Amino acid sequence: MSKEVENNKSTQPERPRAVLSQQDFELIRVAIAHYLQVVKDEPEATKYSNLYHRLGRIS
């Protein structure tokens, strides 16, 4: 029975590791806040604003 458990574990994919840390999200959020000041009158500013707020919900 232990071989069945071992076989079952090896066939299941491992949980992916996080690529970004919580500190990374905060750094990205600060960078986007700065960039929002640069592109505030551009049409793409809305997309960056939405991204800024989504990142705020993560951290």
N, CA, C and O atoms as a Maestro MAE file, in Angstrom:
{
 s_m_m2io_version
 :::
 2.0.0
}

f_m_ct {
 s_m_title
 :::
 protein
 m_atom[236] {
  # First column is atom index #
  i_m_mmod_type
  r_m_x_coord
  r_m_y_coord
  r_m_z_coord
  i_m_residue_number
  s_m_chain_name
  s_m_pdb_residue_name
  s_m_pdb_atom_name
  i_m_atomic_number
  :::
  1 25 0.814 -1.202 0.000 1 A "MET " " N  " 7
  2 3 0.000 0.000 0.000 1 A "MET " " CA " 6
  3 2 0.856 1.264 0.000 1 A "MET " " C  " 6
  4 15 0.448 2.284 -0.556 1 A "MET " " O  " 8
  5 25 2.019 1.212 0.605 2 A "SER " " N  " 7
  6 3 2.873 2.389 0.632 2 A "SER " " CA " 6
  7 2 3.368 2.752 -0.760 2 A "SER " " C  " 6
  8 15 3.580 3.929 -1.050 2 A "SER " " O  " 8
  9 25 3.553 1.771 -1.619 3 A "LYS " " N  " 7
  10 3 3.957 2.067 -2.988 3 A "LYS " " CA " 6
  11 2 2.863 2.814 -3.731 3 A "LYS " " C  " 6
  12 15 3.149 3.671 -4.568 3 A "LYS " " O  " 8
  13 25 1.597 2.490 -3.426 4 A "GLU " " N  " 7
  14 3 0.486 3.208 -4.064 4 A "GLU " " CA " 6
  15 2 0.496 4.668 -3.654 4 A "GLU " " C  " 6
  16 15 0.277 5.548 -4.487 4 A "GLU " " O  " 8
  17 25 0.745 4.932 -2.401 5 A "VAL " " N  " 7
  18 3 0.793 6.311 -1.902 5 A "VAL " " CA " 6
  19 2 1.958 7.052 -2.542 5 A "VAL " " C  " 6
  20 15 1.806 8.199 -2.961 5 A "VAL " " O  " 8
  21 25 3.124 6.407 -2.624 6 A "GLU " " N  " 7
  22 3 4.285 7.029 -3.245 6 A "GLU " " CA " 6
  23 2 4.033 7.303 -4.722 6 A "GLU " " C  " 6
  24 15 4.385 8.374 -5.216 6 A "GLU " " O  " 8
  25 25 3.436 6.364 -5.427 7 A "ASN " " N  " 7
  26 3 3.130 6.554 -6.842 7 A "ASN " " CA " 6
  27 2 2.130 7.681 -7.036 7 A "ASN " " C  " 6
  28 15 2.243 8.465 -7.977 7 A "ASN " " O  " 8
  29 25 1.163 7.759 -6.156 8 A "ASN " " N  " 7
  30 3 0.136 8.803 -6.251 8 A "ASN " " CA " 6
  31 2 0.756 10.181 -6.033 8 A "ASN " " C  " 6
  32 15 0.401 11.138 -6.723 8 A "ASN " " O  " 8
  33 25 1.675 10.286 -5.083 9 A "LYS " " N  " 7
  34 3 2.337 11.562 -4.815 9 A "LYS " " CA " 6
  35 2 3.200 12.002 -5.984 9 A "LYS " " C  " 6
  36 15 3.245 13.186 -6.317 9 A "LYS " " O  " 8
  37 25 3.882 11.057 -6.604 10 A "SER " " N  " 7
  38 3 4.777 11.427 -7.690 10 A "SER " " CA " 6
  39 2 4.030 11.817 -8.959 10 A "SER " " C  " 6
  40 15 4.585 12.529 -9.796 10 A "SER " " O  " 8
  41 25 2.790 11.371 -9.123 11 A "THR " " N  " 7
  42 3 2.038 11.721 -10.326 11 A "THR " " CA " 6
  43 2 1.315 13.053 -10.192 11 A "THR " " C  " 6
  44 15 0.914 13.643 -11.196 11 A "THR " " O  " 8
  45 25 1.145 13.528 -8.976 12 A "GLN " " N  " 7
  46 3 0.478 14.817 -8.783 12 A "GLN " " CA " 6
  47 2 1.487 15.942 -8.951 12 A "GLN " " C  " 6
  48 15 2.591 15.874 -8.411 12 A "GLN " " O  " 8
  49 25 1.114 16.973 -9.697 13 A "PRO " " N  " 7
  50 3 2.053 18.087 -9.871 13 A "PRO " " CA " 6
  51 2 2.261 18.833 -8.558 13 A "PRO " " C  " 6
  52 15 1.349 18.968 -7.742 13 A "PRO " " O  " 8
  53 25 3.478 19.308 -8.382 14 A "GLU " " N  " 7
  54 3 3.776 20.088 -7.188 14 A "GLU " " CA " 6
  55 2 3.163 21.470 -7.317 14 A "GLU " " C  " 6
  56 15 2.958 21.981 -8.418 14 A "GLU " " O  " 8
  57 25 2.881 22.053 -6.182 15 A "ARG " " N  " 7
  58 3 2.341 23.406 -6.162 15 A "ARG " " CA " 6
  59 2 3.418 24.372 -6.654 15 A "ARG " " C  " 6
  60 15 4.554 24.326 -6.181 15 A "ARG " " O  " 8
  61 25 3.068 25.245 -7.598 16 A "PRO " " N  " 7
  62 3 4.087 26.172 -8.109 16 A "PRO " " CA " 6
  63 2 4.549 27.147 -7.030 16 A "PRO " " C  " 6
  64 15 3.776 27.561 -6.166 16 A "PRO " " O  " 8
  65 25 5.807 27.496 -7.103 17 A "ARG " " N  " 7
  66 3 6.358 28.455 -6.151 17 A "ARG " " CA " 6
  67 2 5.964 29.871 -6.567 17 A "ARG " " C  " 6
  68 15 5.796 30.163 -7.751 17 A "ARG " " O  " 8
  69 25 5.826 30.720 -5.592 18 A "ALA " " N  " 7
  70 3 5.514 32.117 -5.866 18 A "ALA " " CA " 6
  71 2 6.707 32.773 -6.555 18 A "ALA " " C  " 6
  72 15 7.856 32.573 -6.161 18 A "ALA " " O  " 8
  73 25 6.422 33.545 -7.572 19 A "VAL " " N  " 7
  74 3 7.483 34.231 -8.304 19 A "VAL " " CA " 6
  75 2 7.810 35.568 -7.643 19 A "VAL " " C  " 6
  76 15 8.970 35.979 -7.600 19 A "VAL " " O  " 8
  77 25 6.795 36.235 -7.134 20 A "LEU " " N  " 7
  78 3 6.971 37.549 -6.517 20 A "LEU " " CA " 6
  79 2 6.646 37.473 -5.032 20 A "LEU " " C  " 6
  80 15 5.744 36.742 -4.623 20 A "LEU " " O  " 8
  81 25 7.380 38.224 -4.233 21 A "SER " " N  " 7
  82 3 7.104 38.294 -2.802 21 A "SER " " CA " 6
  83 2 6.169 39.474 -2.521 21 A "SER " " C  " 6
  84 15 5.888 40.283 -3.405 21 A "SER " " O  " 8
  85 25 5.702 39.554 -1.298 22 A "GLN " " N  " 7
  86 3 4.848 40.674 -0.901 22 A "GLN " " CA " 6
  87 2 5.592 41.993 -1.052 22 A "GLN " " C  " 6
  88 15 4.999 43.003 -1.430 22 A "GLN " " O  " 8
  89 25 6.876 41.989 -0.761 23 A "GLN " " N  " 7
  90 3 7.687 43.209 -0.912 23 A "GLN " " CA " 6
  91 2 7.761 43.627 -2.371 23 A "GLN " " C  " 6
  92 15 7.758 44.818 -2.681 23 A "GLN " " O  " 8
  93 25 7.827 42.649 -3.270 24 A "ASP " " N  " 7
  94 3 7.861 42.958 -4.703 24 A "ASP " " CA " 6
  95 2 6.586 43.672 -5.129 24 A "ASP " " C  " 6
  96 15 6.636 44.634 -5.895 24 A "ASP " " O  " 8
  97 25 5.447 43.204 -4.636 25 A "PHE " " N  " 7
  98 3 4.178 43.836 -4.993 25 A "PHE " " CA " 6
  99 2 4.141 45.288 -4.531 25 A "PHE " " C  " 6
  100 15 3.634 46.159 -5.237 25 A "PHE " " O  " 8
  101 25 4.679 45.543 -3.349 26 A "GLU " " N  " 7
  102 3 4.702 46.920 -2.841 26 A "GLU " " CA " 6
  103 2 5.628 47.790 -3.697 26 A "GLU " " C  " 6
  104 15 5.293 48.936 -3.998 26 A "GLU " " O  " 8
  105 25 6.779 47.261 -4.088 27 A "LEU " " N  " 7
  106 3 7.692 48.027 -4.944 27 A "LEU " " CA " 6
  107 2 7.055 48.334 -6.301 27 A "LEU " " C  " 6
  108 15 7.179 49.444 -6.819 27 A "LEU " " O  " 8
  109 25 6.380 47.346 -6.862 28 A "ILE " " N  " 7
  110 3 5.707 47.549 -8.147 28 A "ILE " " CA " 6
  111 2 4.605 48.591 -8.002 28 A "ILE " " C  " 6
  112 15 4.411 49.430 -8.882 28 A "ILE " " O  " 8
  113 25 3.898 48.533 -6.903 29 A "ARG " " N  " 7
  114 3 2.806 49.489 -6.666 29 A "ARG " " CA " 6
  115 2 3.345 50.918 -6.570 29 A "ARG " " C  " 6
  116 15 2.741 51.846 -7.107 29 A "ARG " " O  " 8
  117 25 4.469 51.093 -5.894 30 A "VAL " " N  " 7
  118 3 5.089 52.420 -5.778 30 A "VAL " " CA " 6
  119 2 5.544 52.909 -7.154 30 A "VAL " " C  " 6
  120 15 5.359 54.075 -7.502 30 A "VAL " " O  " 8
  121 25 6.139 52.004 -7.928 31 A "ALA " " N  " 7
  122 3 6.598 52.382 -9.273 31 A "ALA " " CA " 6
  123 2 5.420 52.778 -10.154 31 A "ALA " " C  " 6
  124 15 5.519 53.732 -10.926 31 A "ALA " " O  " 8
  125 25 4.313 52.060 -10.050 32 A "ILE " " N  " 7
  126 3 3.133 52.390 -10.853 32 A "ILE " " CA " 6
  127 2 2.545 53.721 -10.402 32 A "ILE " " C  " 6
  128 15 2.086 54.505 -11.232 32 A "ILE " " O  " 8
  129 25 2.552 53.985 -9.102 33 A "ALA " " N  " 7
  130 3 2.042 55.262 -8.602 33 A "ALA " " CA " 6
  131 2 2.861 56.418 -9.188 33 A "ALA " " C  " 6
  132 15 2.309 57.450 -9.570 33 A "ALA " " O  " 8
  133 25 4.170 56.233 -9.253 34 A "HIS " " N  " 7
  134 3 5.019 57.267 -9.849 34 A "HIS " " CA " 6
  135 2 4.712 57.414 -11.340 34 A "HIS " " C  " 6
  136 15 4.589 58.530 -11.845 34 A "HIS " " O  " 8
  137 25 4.591 56.295 -12.035 35 A "TYR " " N  " 7
  138 3 4.338 56.331 -13.474 35 A "TYR " " CA " 6
  139 2 2.967 56.937 -13.776 35 A "TYR " " C  " 6
  140 15 2.787 57.566 -14.820 35 A "TYR " " O  " 8
  141 25 2.011 56.757 -12.886 36 A "LEU " " N  " 7
  142 3 0.682 57.363 -13.073 36 A "LEU " " CA " 6
  143 2 0.769 58.880 -13.150 36 A "LEU " " C  " 6
  144 15 0.002 59.515 -13.874 36 A "LEU " " O  " 8
  145 25 1.701 59.460 -12.405 37 A "GLN " " N  " 7
  146 3 1.883 60.911 -12.465 37 A "GLN " " CA " 6
  147 2 2.407 61.344 -13.826 37 A "GLN " " C  " 6
  148 15 2.089 62.435 -14.298 37 A "GLN " " O  " 8
  149 25 3.211 60.490 -14.458 38 A "VAL " " N  " 7
  150 3 3.794 60.801 -15.768 38 A "VAL " " CA " 6
  151 2 2.754 60.694 -16.877 38 A "VAL " " C  " 6
  152 15 2.738 61.511 -17.797 38 A "VAL " " O  " 8
  153 25 1.880 59.682 -16.791 39 A "VAL " " N  " 7
  154 3 0.924 59.412 -17.879 39 A "VAL " " CA " 6
  155 2 -0.504 59.817 -17.510 39 A "VAL " " C  " 6
  156 15 -1.459 59.311 -18.100 39 A "VAL " " O  " 8
  157 25 -0.658 60.710 -16.555 40 A "LYS " " N  " 7
  158 3 -1.999 61.031 -16.046 40 A "LYS " " CA " 6
  159 2 -2.970 61.539 -17.116 40 A "LYS " " C  " 6
  160 15 -4.180 61.374 -16.968 40 A "LYS " " O  " 8
  161 25 -2.470 62.146 -18.176 41 A "ASP " " N  " 7
  162 3 -3.356 62.667 -19.219 41 A "ASP " " CA " 6
  163 2 -3.459 61.737 -20.432 41 A "ASP " " C  " 6
  164 15 -4.130 62.065 -21.410 41 A "ASP " " O  " 8
  165 25 -2.806 60.597 -20.370 42 A "GLU " " N  " 7
  166 3 -2.815 59.642 -21.474 42 A "GLU " " CA " 6
  167 2 -3.982 58.655 -21.314 42 A "GLU " " C  " 6
  168 15 -4.422 58.394 -20.194 42 A "GLU " " O  " 8
  169 25 -4.478 58.113 -22.422 43 A "PRO " " N  " 7
  170 3 -5.574 57.133 -22.334 43 A "PRO " " CA " 6
  171 2 -5.205 55.872 -21.554 43 A "PRO " " C  " 6
  172 15 -6.070 55.241 -20.947 43 A "PRO " " O  " 8
  173 25 -3.927 55.506 -21.568 44 A "GLU " " N  " 7
  174 3 -3.520 54.290 -20.871 44 A "GLU " " CA " 6
  175 2 -3.467 54.460 -19.356 44 A "GLU " " C  " 6
  176 15 -3.279 53.478 -18.637 44 A "GLU " " O  " 8
  177 25 -3.625 55.664 -18.866 45 A "ALA " " N  " 7
  178 3 -3.561 55.921 -17.426 45 A "ALA " " CA " 6
  179 2 -4.622 55.127 -16.672 45 A "ALA " " C  " 6
  180 15 -4.386 54.718 -15.535 45 A "ALA " " O  " 8
  181 25 -5.767 54.904 -17.269 46 A "THR " " N  " 7
  182 3 -6.830 54.145 -16.614 46 A "THR " " CA " 6
  183 2 -6.390 52.717 -16.353 46 A "THR " " C  " 6
  184 15 -6.668 52.161 -15.291 46 A "THR " " O  " 8
  185 25 -5.709 52.127 -17.312 47 A "LYS " " N  " 7
  186 3 -5.230 50.751 -17.139 47 A "LYS " " CA " 6
  187 2 -4.232 50.669 -15.985 47 A "LYS " " C  " 6
  188 15 -4.288 49.744 -15.174 47 A "LYS " " O  " 8
  189 25 -3.327 51.632 -15.917 48 A "TYR " " N  " 7
  190 3 -2.351 51.633 -14.834 48 A "TYR " " CA " 6
  191 2 -3.003 51.924 -13.487 48 A "TYR " " C  " 6
  192 15 -2.583 51.383 -12.463 48 A "TYR " " O  " 8
  193 25 -4.002 52.754 -13.482 49 A "SER " " N  " 7
  194 3 -4.728 53.039 -12.249 49 A "SER " " CA " 6
  195 2 -5.434 51.786 -11.734 49 A "SER " " C  " 6
  196 15 -5.409 51.497 -10.538 49 A "SER " " O  " 8
  197 25 -6.057 51.053 -12.641 50 A "ASN " " N  " 7
  198 3 -6.717 49.804 -12.248 50 A "ASN " " CA " 6
  199 2 -5.710 48.792 -11.716 50 A "ASN " " C  " 6
  200 15 -5.975 48.113 -10.724 50 A "ASN " " O  " 8
  201 25 -4.559 48.689 -12.371 51 A "LEU " " N  " 7
  202 3 -3.507 47.784 -11.914 51 A "LEU " " CA " 6
  203 2 -3.020 48.192 -10.526 51 A "LEU " " C  " 6
  204 15 -2.805 47.339 -9.665 51 A "LEU " " O  " 8
  205 25 -2.847 49.478 -10.314 52 A "TYR " " N  " 7
  206 3 -2.419 49.998 -9.008 52 A "TYR " " CA " 6
  207 2 -3.388 49.559 -7.915 52 A "TYR " " C  " 6
  208 15 -2.962 49.120 -6.847 52 A "TYR " " O  " 8
  209 25 -4.671 49.674 -8.173 53 A "HIS " " N  " 7
  210 3 -5.675 49.303 -7.164 53 A "HIS " " CA " 6
  211 2 -5.743 47.787 -6.966 53 A "HIS " " C  " 6
  212 15 -5.946 47.323 -5.844 53 A "HIS " " O  " 8
  213 25 -5.576 47.011 -8.040 54 A "ARG " " N  " 7
  214 3 -5.563 45.548 -7.882 54 A "ARG " " CA " 6
  215 2 -4.360 45.101 -7.045 54 A "ARG " " C  " 6
  216 15 -4.482 44.204 -6.211 54 A "ARG " " O  " 8
  217 25 -3.216 45.718 -7.264 55 A "LEU " " N  " 7
  218 3 -2.036 45.384 -6.463 55 A "LEU " " CA " 6
  219 2 -2.238 45.760 -5.005 55 A "LEU " " C  " 6
  220 15 -1.693 45.103 -4.118 55 A "LEU " " O  " 8
  221 25 -3.004 46.793 -4.745 56 A "GLY " " N  " 7
  222 3 -3.292 47.188 -3.370 56 A "GLY " " CA " 6
  223 2 -4.112 46.152 -2.622 56 A "GLY " " C  " 6
  224 15 -3.996 46.020 -1.404 56 A "GLY " " O  " 8
  225 25 -4.939 45.420 -3.353 57 A "ARG " " N  " 7
  226 3 -5.736 44.371 -2.719 57 A "ARG " " CA " 6
  227 2 -4.893 43.141 -2.388 57 A "ARG " " C  " 6
  228 15 -5.260 42.359 -1.512 57 A "ARG " " O  " 8
  229 25 -3.773 42.966 -3.077 58 A "ILE " " N  " 7
  230 3 -2.913 41.814 -2.819 58 A "ILE " " CA " 6
  231 2 -2.130 42.011 -1.536 58 A "ILE " " C  " 6
  232 15 -2.026 41.090 -0.726 58 A "ILE " " O  " 8
  233 25 -1.578 43.197 -1.339 59 A "SER " " N  " 7
  234 3 -0.717 43.403 -0.179 59 A "SER " " CA " 6
  235 2 -1.454 43.844 1.027 59 A "SER " " C  " 6
  236 15 -0.848 44.055 2.078 59 A "SER " " O  " 8
  :::
 }
 m_bond[235] {
  # First column is bond index #
  i_m_from
  i_m_to
  i_m_order
  :::
  1 1 2 1
  2 2 3 1
  3 3 4 2
  4 3 5 1
  5 5 6 1
  6 6 7 1
  7 7 8 2
  8 7 9 1
  9 9 10 1
  10 10 11 1
  11 11 12 2
  12 11 13 1
  13 13 14 1
  14 14 15 1
  15 15 16 2
  16 15 17 1
  17 17 18 1
  18 18 19 1
  19 19 20 2
  20 19 21 1
  21 21 22 1
  22 22 23 1
  23 23 24 2
  24 23 25 1
  25 25 26 1
  26 26 27 1
  27 27 28 2
  28 27 29 1
  29 29 30 1
  30 30 31 1
  31 31 32 2
  32 31 33 1
  33 33 34 1
  34 34 35 1
  35 35 36 2
  36 35 37 1
  37 37 38 1
  38 38 39 1
  39 39 40 2
  40 39 41 1
  41 41 42 1
  42 42 43 1
  43 43 44 2
  44 43 45 1
  45 45 46 1
  46 46 47 1
  47 47 48 2
  48 47 49 1
  49 49 50 1
  50 50 51 1
  51 51 52 2
  52 51 53 1
  53 53 54 1
  54 54 55 1
  55 55 56 2
  56 55 57 1
  57 57 58 1
  58 58 59 1
  59 59 60 2
  60 59 61 1
  61 61 62 1
  62 62 63 1
  63 63 64 2
  64 63 65 1
  65 65 66 1
  66 66 67 1
  67 67 68 2
  68 67 69 1
  69 69 70 1
  70 70 71 1
  71 71 72 2
  72 71 73 1
  73 73 74 1
  74 74 75 1
  75 75 76 2
  76 75 77 1
  77 77 78 1
  78 78 79 1
  79 79 80 2
  80 79 81 1
  81 81 82 1
  82 82 83 1
  83 83 84 2
  84 83 85 1
  85 85 86 1
  86 86 87 1
  87 87 88 2
  88 87 89 1
  89 89 90 1
  90 90 91 1
  91 91 92 2
  92 91 93 1
  93 93 94 1
  94 94 95 1
  95 95 96 2
  96 95 97 1
  97 97 98 1
  98 98 99 1
  99 99 100 2
  100 99 101 1
  101 101 102 1
  102 102 103 1
  103 103 104 2
  104 103 105 1
  105 105 106 1
  106 106 107 1
  107 107 108 2
  108 107 109 1
  109 109 110 1
  110 110 111 1
  111 111 112 2
  112 111 113 1
  113 113 114 1
  114 114 115 1
  115 115 116 2
  116 115 117 1
  117 117 118 1
  118 118 119 1
  119 119 120 2
  120 119 121 1
  121 121 122 1
  122 122 123 1
  123 123 124 2
  124 123 125 1
  125 125 126 1
  126 126 127 1
  127 127 128 2
  128 127 129 1
  129 129 130 1
  130 130 131 1
  131 131 132 2
  132 131 133 1
  133 133 134 1
  134 134 135 1
  135 135 136 2
  136 135 137 1
  137 137 138 1
  138 138 139 1
  139 139 140 2
  140 139 141 1
  141 141 142 1
  142 142 143 1
  143 143 144 2
  144 143 145 1
  145 145 146 1
  146 146 147 1
  147 147 148 2
  148 147 149 1
  149 149 150 1
  150 150 151 1
  151 151 152 2
  152 151 153 1
  153 153 154 1
  154 154 155 1
  155 155 156 2
  156 155 157 1
  157 157 158 1
  158 158 159 1
  159 159 160 2
  160 159 161 1
  161 161 162 1
  162 162 163 1
  163 163 164 2
  164 163 165 1
  165 165 166 1
  166 166 167 1
  167 167 168 2
  168 167 169 1
  169 169 170 1
  170 170 171 1
  171 171 172 2
  172 171 173 1
  173 173 174 1
  174 174 175 1
  175 175 176 2
  176 175 177 1
  177 177 178 1
  178 178 179 1
  179 179 180 2
  180 179 181 1
  181 181 182 1
  182 182 183 1
  183 183 184 2
  184 183 185 1
  185 185 186 1
  186 186 187 1
  187 187 188 2
  188 187 189 1
  189 189 190 1
  190 190 191 1
  191 191 192 2
  192 191 193 1
  193 193 194 1
  194 194 195 1
  195 195 196 2
  196 195 197 1
  197 197 198 1
  198 198 199 1
  199 199 200 2
  200 199 201 1
  201 201 202 1
  202 202 203 1
  203 203 204 2
  204 203 205 1
  205 205 206 1
  206 206 207 1
  207 207 208 2
  208 207 209 1
  209 209 210 1
  210 210 211 1
  211 211 212 2
  212 211 213 1
  213 213 214 1
  214 214 215 1
  215 215 216 2
  216 215 217 1
  217 217 218 1
  218 218 219 1
  219 219 220 2
  220 219 221 1
  221 221 222 1
  222 222 223 1
  223 223 224 2
  224 223 225 1
  225 225 226 1
  226 226 227 1
  227 227 228 2
  228 227 229 1
  229 229 230 1
  230 230 231 1
  231 231 232 2
  232 231 233 1
  233 233 234 1
  234 234 235 1
  235 235 236 2
  :::
 }
}
